[in-house]
Amino acid sequence: MGIFLEKGSDNYQEVHQFAISFINIAALFLCFDALQSVANGALRGLRDTFVPMLFSLGCYWVLGVAGAYYLSMYTHLGAFGIWYGLTFGLSSAAILLVIRFFNKLKLEKRKFI
């Protein structure tokens, strides 16, 4: 942090705490992003693209962006609300896509038995 803010600056502690809080949220965000990315790729391998696209669209825009807007504007969370909302949308997409993948996998398995 020395490049942008010197340790002796007035707001150093406050900015440092903010940065650490955002990094924790970003770490959770990236875990769900990796999960949904792998699930999306696996579904593409099973030639399933339309329903995952609808899941992603709904989760990212309806839950993620709307949730981020609501949490940032109408709660005390402020900037953290944006990250929480986007993380909620991404995690919803990841969960739905993983469930869809396992269901499609069961159907594919039945074809060969």
N, C-alpha and C positions, 0 to 999 in steps of 0.2 A: 504494500500500500504506500510505500515511500515515494513512488513515482508521482502519484496524484495528490497525496495528502501527507504532510510531514507529521511525525509522532507528536511533536510539540504543539500542533495546531489546536485551536479552540474546540473544534467539533470532532476531533479524532476519535474519542471513545464512542460517541453517538454513531458516527459513520461506521466504525468497526463493528459495533453490535448489529446495526442494520445489515451490513454485508454478511455477517455470519448467519443471521436469521434467513436471509434470502438464499444463501447457499444450502441450508438445510432443506428448504422447500424445493429448491431446484434439484437436489439429489433424489428426493421422492418422485418428482416429476420425471426425471430421466429413467428411473427404474420402470415406471409405468410406460414410458415412451418405448423403451427397449422391448417390453413385453408385448405391446400392441404391434410393434413393427415385426417381430418374429411371428406372431400369430397371423398377421396380414400376409406375410410372405408364405407361410405354410398353407394358408387358404388359397393363395394364388396357385400354389403347387397342386392343389386339389381342384383347380379350375373353378373356384368359387370367388367371384369378384363383385357381383352386383349387390348382394345383401351386405357384405362387409363394407362396401362403399356407403350404403344407406346408414348402417350402424355408425360409421365414422362421421359422416356428415351430421347426423342427429346428435351424437355425443359431443363433437367438437363445437358445433355452432349453438345448438339448443341448450345443452347442459354447460359446456365449457365457457363460451363467450357470455351467454346470458348470466350464468352463475358468477363469472368474474365481474361483470357489470354490477350485479346486485350486491355482491359481497364488498366491492370496493366503494360503491356509492351510498348504500343504505345501511351499512354496519360500521362498527368502529375499526374494522380491519384495514381500511384504506388500501395502500399499495399491496399489502399482503393478501388482501381479498382477491386481487387479480390472479396471483399465483395459485391460491387455493381453488379458485373457480376453474382455472385452466387445468389444474391437476385433477380435479374432480371429473371434468369432461374426459380427459385422457384416460384416467383409471376406469371410468365406465366403459369406454371403448375397448380397453384392454380386456376387461372381464367378459364383455359380450363376445369379443372375437375369440378368446380362448374357449369359451363355452361352445361357440359355433364350430370351432376347429375339432373339438373332441366329439361333438355330435356327428359332424361330417365324416370323421375318421371311423366311427362306429358303423355308419352306413356303408362306407367303402369296404370295410372289413367283411360285412355281411354279403357283399357281392361275390366275394371270393370263396366263401364257405359253402 
